[in-house]
Amino acid sequence: MHIVFGVSEYYPLVKVGGMADFAGSFTKKLASCGHRVSVVLPGYSAIERNRLNVKDTGIQFTIPIGKENVAGSVSEIKMSENLTIYLIENEHYFDRDYLFGTGDKGYTDNAERFLFFSRAILELAEKLPDADVFHMNDWHTAIALFYLKEYYQKLGKFTGVKSLLTIHNLGYQGLFWHHDMHLLNMGWEYFTADGIEFYDHINFLKSGIVFADEITTVSPAYAREIQTPETGFGLDGILRSRADHLTGILNGVDYKIWNPWFDKLIESRYSGKQFGRKLANKMELQREMGLEKEPDTPLITIISRLTEQKGIDLILPVFDMIMDMGIQFVLLGTGKSDLEDFFRGAEHRYKGRVVSYIGYDETVAHRIHAAGDIYLMPSRYEPCGLSQLYAMKYGNVPLVRLVGGLRDTVITTDRGMEQATGFGFEYYSPYTLYETLKDAVTLYREDRDAFQRLARNGMEQRFSWTETAKNYQKIYKK
């Protein structure tokens, strides 16, 4: 098949969150299965073109955005025989310091930017060999499926081509005020509760949910949860109406990148059978980050966007109580400014015991997982989560709230120590998080053998992209 895969970020070219990891690993696996995969990505200035073999395709087009005709062009990067990345070039929209916006806010013209990008995917696809499936991802590309059904196919184009929308995070929907409706150059008859309207706003993600042939999300539990008022973000009704076309497929891990036995970014390589070699990574991280050199002190780690979705607000009220357990704490992340400020202050108050690395660095992420004892992921909701999968592979025992993909991937201690891979709690409260962490720290201190069994159990788990790709191919064939 020929899969046209539209996405707003792609590892290793440009990354903000887990969707970039998904896109990079999944399309590579899909191409290795023999399918032709055309990835379409905005031509951000953040992409390091000087290290990539970027070529101009000569393809140019104009797209009507409101009363303006906006020009674009296409570059390409040949990744392998079956995998090509196409960059949609437009300096005005994509030559910026950030992909989506700064700090807590998106760019004010994101409706224009991603409307242009979504339509550009279809304009490009007209000039490529016949597509079999359009596979779009999240709100940034979802509205392409509205145009596919209601514009291009009504003009007799892409007849017989099917479409799939993957929802990576329902909490981000691409909501824009109704005054932007003129940008779409489509009639107001679509601005209804059954169409793209959502509480007097245009909803890009909803447009994809309504008009896609099939919908997937990134774990079975999350597919169930988004059909409820608690986790449906106002779209639970429309998702229930499409339940027969909604499938949860668990993400995988690229173990060529995330594997402590092969990892060149860490101090000491190790495996479950040579678990003792992990300690050298902890001592090196303590040295690098100015932590007190205490090999037997539990090292609590977080690598996360700093948002309420990730449950970071649970940590703040009990942070001093957590530090009273006599632990060390390392955080890597960026996000809401008030949360960043809290952790900067915590590092100042607990010098030598707390490190707050505000930002994101892939090398540092690998080194933190290799050093960590306990990995905190107390999410309010979690579509799949990749961090807990990385943590398990590195013997950094996850402590999670049992929602979405965390429920699907972490086996908690209440199901028996022989098979357990981590700790978990259900009730969303700071105190419940604190009590669960206290149990984990107590086990670490009082029964190190049992704690290390948990860590090694996690290292033996395998979340394969082969299985993920197999499940997506079933939907493509359907």
N, C-alpha and C positions, 0 to 999 in steps of 0.2 A: 504494500500500500504506500501511498504518498500522504504523509501527515504534515499539515501546515500547523505549526505550533507557535502561537502568539503568547509572549510573556514580557513582563516589564523589567525583569532582572535575571541574570544568568551567570552562574559560577563556571569558570574562573574569570569571566570578563568584567562583571560588575555585580556587587552584592550588597544588599541591605539586610535581608533576613533569610529565613529558611527556604522561601520559594526559589531563591537562586540556586541553592543546593539541589532541591528537587529537580529543577529544570535541567541543570547541567548533567546530573547523574542519570535521570530518567531518559532523556533524549539520546544520550550515548548508548544506553542499554537497548533502547528501541532500534537504533540504527544497527547495532550489532546483531539484531534478530533478522536483519535483511530488509527492513523497511526504509524507504527514502524519507528523511526527516528534514523539513525546512523550518528552522527556528527563525522567528521574526522578532527583533528586539529594537527598541529606540536607539539611535546612534548617539548616545550620551558622550559628552566630552570627557567624562571620567574614565572611559575605556582607553586603556593604554595602547593606542594604535601602533606605536613605534615598535612594540614587541610582537605584534601580530601581523600576519600576511593579509592585510586588508586590501581588497581590490574594488575598483569602481565597476559596477555592472553595466553602466550606461543607461539603466532604467530610470526614467523620470516620469513624474505625474503631477497633476494638480487636483486638490480636493476642495470642494466648496465648504467653507466654514462660515455660516451666516452669509453675508453679502460678499465676503472675500473669497478669492481663489488662491489657496495656499499651495506653494510648490514644494515638492520633496524629491529626493533621489535615493538610490539604493546602493550600498556597498555590501560586499560579501566576504566571509571568512570560511574557507573550506577546512572543516575540522577532520573529516575522514571521507571515505568514498561515498557513504550514504548520509552524511550529516553536514549541512551547510547552515551557517548563521548569516542572516540578512539584516543589515543595519538600516533602519529608516532614518535618513539624514534630513535634518532641518535645524539650522543653528539657533533660530529664534526660540524654538521649543526645547531643544535638548542640550544646548551649550550653556550649562548652569553648574553651580557649585554642588548642588545636591540633586538627587533623582526626583524626589517627590515634593520636597519642601524643606523648611528649616525648623529645627526645634520641634515644637508641638503643633505647628501649622503647615498645611500643604500650600503649594503655590496657588495664588488666586485664579490663575488661568488653567488649572489642571483639567477642567472640563474640555477646554479647547485642545490642550496638549494630547490628551489620551483619546479624544474623539478623532483627531487627526491621525494618531497612530493606529487606532483600530480600523479606520477606513483604509489606511495605507496597507494594512495586511492584505485586505481583499484586492486592492488595486495591484499589489505585487503578485498575488496568487494568479491573477488573470494572465500574467506573463510567464508563469512557471508551467512545467508539465502538469497535466490534469491532477488536481487534488482529489483524494478520497474522503479525508476527514479534516475538518477545521477543529483543532483542539485549543481552546482559549483558557486563560487562567486569571481568576479574580476580576475585580471591577475594571482594571486598566484595559482589558481587552474584551470584556463581556459584551459590550455594545456592538462589537463586530458581528455578533450572531443575530442581533436585531436587524442590522443592515443586510446581512446575508439572506434572511427570510423575507424581509419586507421591501427590499429594494433590488438587490442583485438577482435573486431567483425570480422575482416578478418581471424582470427584464429578460429572462431566459438564460441567465448566466448561472454557472455552478449547479445546473440541474442534476439531481442525484447525489450531490455531495452532502454528507451528513456532518453534524456538529456536536461537539462535546464541550461542556464547561466544567472545569475543576475549581471548586471553592476551597481555597487554602485558609481563609479566615473570613467568616461571615460578619465579623465586627467592623470591617472596612468595606463600605459599599459604593463609594463614589457618588455621594449625594451632592447635588448642585441645585441652586434655586431655579424656579420655573422660568425666570426671565432669560435663562440660557437656552430655552427651547428653540429659539430662532437659529442657534448655531447648528442644530441637527439637520435643518432643511427637510424636515419630515412633518406631516400634518399633526395638528393638535388632537386628532382622533386617537392618537397613540398615548396621549397624556391622560390615562384612566387607571383605575385601580386594577384592571385586568391587564394593563400594559406596563408602561415604564414609569408611571406616577407613584410616588410614595410620600404621603403626608405633604402634598403640595410641592414636592421636590422631584427632580429627575433622578432616578436611581439606576446608575449604570449596571450594577451587579444584578439587580432585579430584571433588567432587560435581557440579560443572558439566561437567567433562570426560566423566564417565560418562553424564550424563543429557541433555546438549545434543544436538540433531539434527546440528548442524554446529559445527566449531571453526575459528577462524582465529587466526593470530598475525601479527605486524606486519612480517615480511620473509620472503622465500622461504628464505634461508639459515638463519634461526632455526627455521623449521618443520622443517627437516632436523635441525638440531643438538639440539633438545629430544627427539628420538627416540633419542638416544645416552646411555649412562651418564655421560659426561663433563659434559653440559649438561642432563640430564634431571631433576636434583634428586629422584631416586627415582621419578619419574612416567614415565620413558621407556617402561616396559613397557606401561602403560595407553595411552600416546599411540601407540605402535606398533600396538596393537590397534585403534585408531581412525584409522589412517593414511588410510583411504579417505575420511574425513570431515574431514581436517585440511588447511587451505590457508594458505599464507603470502602476505599481501598487503602490499606496501610502503606505508608512510605517505606523506602528502604534506606540502606546506608552504603556508601561507597567505601568498602573496607580496604581499598588500595590507598585511600587518603586517611581514613580514620582507623588506624590499627597500630597499637603501641609496639608491635614486633617489627614493623617496617618503618615507623615514623622517624624521619630524619630531623624533625623540628624539636625533638625532646632530648633531654640530657642522657637518659639511659633507656634503651629499648628492653621490653619485658613482655611476658605472656602470663597466662594463668598458671602454667607449670613453673615459671620462673618469677613468681610474684614478688619475691624479695628484692628484685632489682628495681621495683617501682619506687622504693624509698629514696633512692638517689635523686629522683626528679623532685620530690618534695623538698629535700634539703637544698637543691639548687634554686628552686623557686623562692624559698625563704631567703637565700643569699641575694638573689637578683632583686627582690622586691623590698628588701630591708625589713623582713620579718625576723622575729627572734628565732634563733636556731634551736628548735625544739622538735626533734623527730617524732616524739611520742604524743605531741599535742594534736588533737583532731583538727584537720584543716577543712573548713566548710567553704564551698565554692559556689559561685553563681556566674553564669554567662548568659546575659539576657538583655532584651530591650527593657528599658525601665518604664514600664507602663502598668496600670492597674490590671490589665488582662493577665499579666504574668504573676499576679499575686504579690507584687513587691510591697503593696500597701499593708499586707499582713505582717511583714517583717518589722516595720518601723515601730509600732507600739511596744514590741517585746525585744527590741534589739539589745538594749542594755541587759535584760535578763538572759538573753542568749550569750552575750559576752561574759556574763557571770559564771557560765559553765566552764570557763577556762579554755576557750577554743581560739583558733585563729580563723580569720575570715578574709576571703579574696573575692572581689567582684570585678567583672569585666562587662561593660555595657554602656549604653547611652540612651537617652530618651527624654522624659519630662524633666524640665529644669529643676523643679522642686525636689524630685527624687535624686537627681544628680547632686544637688546641693547637700541633701541629707547625708549621702555616702561620703562626699568630700569631708563633711564635718566629722563623720564617724572615724575616718582615717586620722584626722587631726587629734581627736579625743583619745583614740586607742593606738597611739604610735607604736609601731613594732608588732601590733597584733591584728590590725585591719589595713588592707590595701584596697583602694577604690581606683580602678583603672577606667576612667571615663573616656569611652571611645570604643572602637572595635579593631582588633588586630588578630588575623587568623593564626599567626605563629603563637601569640600569647594564649589564645584559646586552647591550642594543642597542649601547651606546657602546663596550663592550669588543670586540664583534665588529667594529665599524667601525674600531677602532684597531689590532686585532691583526694580526700577520704570520703566526704559526703557532698553530694550535689543537690542543692535546693532548687525545686521547681514547683512552687505552691500555686499553680495557675488558677485564676478564676474560671477560665475555660481554655481548652487547648485542642485545636483541631487534630494535630498529630503530635507535633514536637519531634525534633531531631536531637536536641541537646541531651535528653535523657538516654537516647540510643548511643550517642557518642560517649557519654559518661560511663555507661555500662561496659562498653568495649574497653575502656581504660581503667576499669576497676574502681571508678569514682562513684560510690554507691548512691543511686538516686533516692531522694526523699520527695515525694510528689503528692499533689492533691489528685484524687482518683476521678478525673474527668477526661472525656475525649480519648485521644490517643495515649494518654498516660495510663488510663485504665486498661487499655488494650495491650500495653507493652511491658509494664512493670508488675512483677509477681511479688506481692507484699508478704511480710513475715507472718501475718495471721493465717496464711495458707500453708504454713510449714516451712521450717528453716532449711530443709533439704533441697527445696526447689526455689526458695525465695531469691529475688534479685534486688530488692529494695524495700523502702518503708513508704507507707501511704496513709492518708487521712481523707475523710469525706467532708466534714462540716467546715465551711469557710469562715474561719475565725483565727485571730492571732494566737489565742490561747491553745487551740488545737494544734496549730503548727508548732508552737513552743513545746508542748507535751510530746509530740511525735519526735521532734529533734532531740529532746532530752533522752528519750528511749534509745535513739540511735547512738548518741554520744556515750550513754551508759554501757551499751553493748560493746562499743569500740574499746572502752576502758577496762571493762570487767571480763570480757570473753573475746579476746582478739582473734582466736581461731575461728569462732562462729562468725565474727564480722568479716573476716577474710574469705570465709566460705561464700557469704553473700556476694562479695566482690568478684570472686572467681566464677560463681554461677552466672553473674551478669556478663562476664567476659566470654562465656561460652554461647550466649544467645546470638542468633544470626537473623538479621532483618534484611533479606536479600532483594535487590532491585530486579532480579530474575523473576521472582514471584510477583512483584508489583507489575512489571511489564506484561507478564502472562495475563494478569487480570484485566489490564487496560486493553490488551489485544482482543480479549473476548468481547469487550464492549464495542471496539472498532468493528469487529466482524458482525456483531449484532446489528 
